[in-house]
Each structure stands twice: as structure tokens, then as C-alpha cells.
Amino acid sequence: MKAAVLMSPGRIELVDDWPEPVCGPHDVIVEVGGVGLCGSDLAVFHGNRRPPATPWVMGHEGFGRIAAVGSDVRDRQVGQTVVIEPNYACLKCADCRTGLTSACPYRAIVGLNSPGVLAERVALPAPFAHPVPDGLTAADLAATEPYTVARAAVRRSGVTPADRCLVVGAGAQGLLLCLILSRLGIEPVVTEPHPLRLARAERLGAVRDDRRTGFTYVFETSGHAAALRPAADRAAPGATLVLIGLNPDRLPLTTDDVVRRQLVLRGSMIYDHPTDFTTAIAELPEARPSAVIETALPLHRAQQAFTEAGDRAGKTWISIGDVPP
């Protein structure tokens, strides 16, 4: 089958002899319709995160139709349109048993420590293939996984319609947060140096940064450590700082900053299985996360898609097979 394969940092090739997936008794085979690209994918593409081996199939924000089901699968059917939850938690460890599957130390992270989904067909555990409602566009499905990440951050934060929110960064996560907060009745303020991303955030209900202070919630999505301190300085006493962007640097905050101003630091890592995904999917017909999508390219232009994705104002996704319009 065809697959987009990373051969070396910065170089993807389209191959047509990649091995077919094997459907285990608890698995499904999905004919992939498309795959969204995110910052984690770009980190692998540019060599900032090493895959376990090369050649390596990349991508994790996938959707498609079920082509086969394993012998022990009873709750999925051939022909269903599904989105892929690309973090296969073990569902048995202590963290999984408490519901924090996002912290599972054994989870398969698709495209990072487990092969990705930029191929015509993939096998995955059936519970991680989520059926979706009819009437959604391919772009909505391509944005479902990152929408779920943003939706989980909002859930964990405890934000209410009465709160004053600052969103740092208007990449995909920042844009989706603006969309979700706006749907809650909040007019988030967004700080973003890229003018086209800023304009897109405004179209999703945000207002551009006017240097106001007193925010009760700060959502840091950029992953740039230097952006956190000035954002925290604008938070109200007792505010919650929700950290979504990843960065290996130490936080530019002191215990004095946190204790004297009684700040709450809340990290939010992906989502928890299965509720975050099922909740997000139920919202898709009204939320329409396709609003953050800018570009779709076919599989044979995967190299171009990865090369240009970081410079675009909105998300890029790659179409592979038969998808909704």
C-alpha cells in the first residue's frame, strides 16, 4: 500500500510497497481518509524528535472508514466513519485505573513511539476508533484530535463564562481555544506575533492584545518559555495558568511569583480516554473545528505539506483516500 515515509530529517518519500496492517482480534482496520499535521509531527520531520527507526510512517491526527474488524470486536462495524484517538493507553495501570490515561506510562503514541497513520490503511485497537456523526466535513474530522486536546484543557481548567482569559499563541491549539472559549460566551484576548494567525483568531471570536491585565485564566499554548513570564505578570491574584505548550526549559517563575500572588499552575496533557474524545465528538456538528484549517494537500505532496505547515496561519491536513466532501 501507499504511505508517506520519513527517510531522514526533512525528507519524506511516498512509497507504494509499505506492508499491509494486520488486524488482531481486538483491532479494526481503518482506510485512512486524511491526517492533520501538528507541531509534534513537525518536530519529528525536522529532526528535533527522533523516531524509533527510519524509514518511519508519520502522522497521528487521522480519520477514515472501518474496512475490517477483529474477531472479538462487537461494537464497531465495517463502513463506519471514525476518528482515531492516537494515544493507545494500556487501560490497566494505576494511572489508567484512576482515569488519567493521559499519564499512562505504557501508552503507544502514534507517530512518535508507534508507527503513524499517513498510510492508506492502519490497524488500531477498536476502542480508539471513535464513530462520528453524519454530516461532518473532512476538514472537521482532520481537526477533531487537536480540538479534543484543547477541549480537555478547558475542562481541566475549570474556566467559567464569567472569567477573563488570555490565550498566549495562535497556533492550532491557541486557535481552537479561542473557538471553544468563544462558544462558552468568553471573549478571549490573544497574543500572537504572526499577523495572519492573529487575524484568524479574531475571526474565531478573540480580540487582539490590548495590554490589559487582571486575567483570571491564562492559557499558554505557544511552548515558548519566555512567553510565560510576561503573561503571568498580567494575571490577577489567584489566577490559574494553564500550560499546554511543551518546552524543555525551566519555567521563568519563582516560588515568590506563585505563592505571593496565589497563582495556580495547571498542566494539561492531551486528553483522557474515552470521555474527552466522546464529548468532543458530540460537539463537532456545532463547534465545526474546521474553522482552524487552512490547507489540504494530497498524499503525493506530503513533502510540501510538512515543509510549509509551520509557516501557515491555519492547520494543514493531507488527504489520502475516500473522504467526506
N, C-alpha and C positions, 0 to 999 in steps of 0.2 A: 504494500500500500504506500501512498504518498505521505511524507512527513517533512516538516521543516526542522532541520537538524543543525545544531551549533557545532561547527567543526573546530573552531578556535575563537578566542575573543574577537568580537567584531565581525565574524564571518559565519553566515548561515547559508546552507545549501538545501535545495529541495531535492529529496531523493524519492524514488518510486519503488524501491525494493525493501522498505522497512518491514520487519516481521509483523505479522498479524497478531493482535492480542489474543490471549487465551481466557475463556470465560470459566471461572471456577464456579462451584455450586452455589456460592453466596453472592456472585457478581452479576453485573449486567455489562453488555457491550453497547457502547454509545457510538452512533455515527455522528461525528462532530460536525456541527454547523458553523461554528465560529469560536474565536478565542480573543478576549480582550487583553491588552498589554498594560502592565503596571510597572511601578518603579523596581520591584523585585526582579521582574523579568529583565529590565534594562541593566540592572546591576550584574546579572549573570552574563548578559550579552557583551557588556563592556569589560568583563574580566574582574570586576570588583567582588564578585562572589563566585567561588569555584564550584562547578557541578561535580558530582562524584566521578564522572568519566566523560570522555568525548569519543565519538560523536554523542550528542545529548539532545533529546527532544525537549523543547522548552514549552512554556505556557501553562497557565493554570485557570484562567477565568473562562472556562469552557461551557458550551451548551450544545444540545443536539437532540437526536431521537434514539430511543432504545431499539437496537436491532436484534438483541438476543438476551435471554435471561437464564441464569443458572438454575440447576435442577431443584434447589431448595428455596428459590425466591418465589414468594407468593403475593407480594404487594406492589410489584412493578410489572408492566405489560409491554410487549413489543408494540412500537408505534407511538408511545408516549413521548411528548417533548419534555425535556428535562434540562435543568441547570446543574452543573457539577459543583458540589461543595469540596474544594480541593485540599482539605486537611483531614486525612483519614485518621481520626483518633482511635485508640485501642478499645475504648469504652469499658475497660476493666480495671485500670489503675486507680489509685486513690484520688487523683485529681478528676478523672472522668466520673468516678462514682459520686463526687460532690457536685457535678455539673459543670466544672471548669475544664471542659475538654480542650479549650484553647491552650491550656498549660500541659497537656498530655506529653510526657517525655518520649513517648514511643510513636507519636503521630507521623504519618507519611505526609510530607509537604510536597505537593505535586509541583514539578518543575524545578525543585530545589534539591531535595534529597531523594525524590522519587520521580521517575520519568514523567514528562509533561504531556499535554494534550493537543499539541499542534501537529495532529496526525488525522488521517481520515477516520480511524476507529480507535477507541480506547476501551480498556476493561477497568472497572472500578467496583468497590463494594456497593451493593444495591442501596443501602440506606443513605448513601452520599450522592445519589442521583435523584434530585427533587423534581417531581412533576410540577408544571407551571400552568396557569390558566390560559385559555384560548385568547386570541386577540392581541397578544403582545408582539412587538416588532423584534427583529433580530438584534437591533441595537439595544432594546430594553434588556434582552437576555444577556448580551455581552457585558452589560453594566451591572448585572444582578449581584455578582460576587462582591465587587467593591462597594456597592450600595449596602450590602449586608454588613460589611466591615464598619461603615460609617453609622449605620443604624444601631449596631451593637455598642459603639462608643457613646451614642446619645442615650441608649438605655442605661448603660452603666453609670453615666454621669449624674443622673437624677435631675437634669435641667427641666424647668417648667416654663410655660408661656410668659410668666412674669419676669424671667431672668434677662439680664443684659449680657450679650455674648459677643466675644471677639474670636474670629477664626483667623489663624495665622497660616497663610499659604492657600493658594487657589489652584493647586494641582487637583487630581481626580478626587482625593479624599476631602480636600477643602471645598471643592465644588459640590460634592454630594452632601457634605454637612450643611452648606448654605441651603441646598434644596430641602433637606429634612427639617432644619430649624425653621425655615420659612413656612413649611407646611404645619408646623406647630404654632404658628402665629408670632414667631420671633423675627425681628429684623436684624440679622447679624451684621456686625461690622467686619469687613475682611481687609487684611493687609497682605499685599502681593505686589512685587515689583514688576511682573510681566503684564503690560497693559492689556493684552488680549485676554489673558486669563482673568484679570480684574473685570473687564467688560462682561465676560461670560458669567462671572459670579453675580454681577449686578442684575443680569437677566434672570438669574435664579432667585432673586429676592433679597440679595445682600446690598449693603451700602458701602461705598469705599471709605477707607480710613480717614477720619477727620480729627484724629489725635485725642479723642475724648478718653476719659478714664472712668474708673468705677465699675468695671465689668465684674459680674458675679460668676461668669464662666469664661475661661479661655481655652479654646481648642487648638492645640499645636499640631499641625499636620505636616509641616514642611520637612521635619527631620534635621533642620539646621540648628545646632546647639546655640549658636549665637543669637538666634531669633527669640529664644525663650526668655532671657532676662528682661529685655525691654517690654515684652508682652506681659510678663509677670508684674513689672512695675506699674502697669496700668490696671491691675486687678484691684477690686475692692477688698478691704479686710474680710477674711473669712471666705474668700472666693475659692472655687475649685479650678485647678489647672488640669485639663485632660490631655495627656500626652499620647499621640497616635503615631507621629513620625518617628522613625528609628534612626539612631545615631550612636556610634560607639564612644563619643566624647563624654566626659563627666558633665553633669548639669552645672550651669553657671549660677547656681543658687547656694546660699549658705543656710545653716540652721537658723541664724538670726532672721533671714528673709522669711522663712517658713513659720517659725514659732511666733515671732513678734507680731506678724500680720495674720497669724492663724490660718494660713493657706492649706488647702487640701490638694495633694498630688495624686492623680488617678491615672494609672497607665491602662490603656485599652489595646489588647492584642487580638486581632482577628475577631472571632465570634465563637459561640458555644453551640454544640450540636445537641439536638436538631432545631431547638426553638428559635434561635436567631434567624436561621435560614427560612423556616416556615413562616415566621412573622413577616420577614422582609418580602417574601414571595406574595403573600396575601395583599401587600400594599402596592405591588407593581402596577396594577391597572390604573391607579390614581397617581402614584408617585412618578411614573414614567422616567426612570433614571437615564433613559437615552438622551435626555437633555444635556448630559455632560459629554456625549460622544461627538467627535468632530469628523473622523475619517474612518472609512472602511477600505481595506485593500485585500485582493485575493491572495491565496496561499503562495502562488509563484512570485509574489512581490514581498515576501516576508522580510528579506534583507532590507528593503526600503522602509518597510513598516517599523522595524526596530531602529534603524538609523535615524529616522525623522521623528519618532514618537516623543522624545524628550523636549523637542522644540515646539510642539503643538500646544495650542491653548486648551484643547479638549482631548479626550481619550481617543486612542486608535484601537480598532479591532480588525482581525483578519478573518475573512470568510473562507470556509473550506468546502462545505457540501450544501445539501438541500436545506434551506433555512426559511423561516417566515419572511414576508416582504419587509 
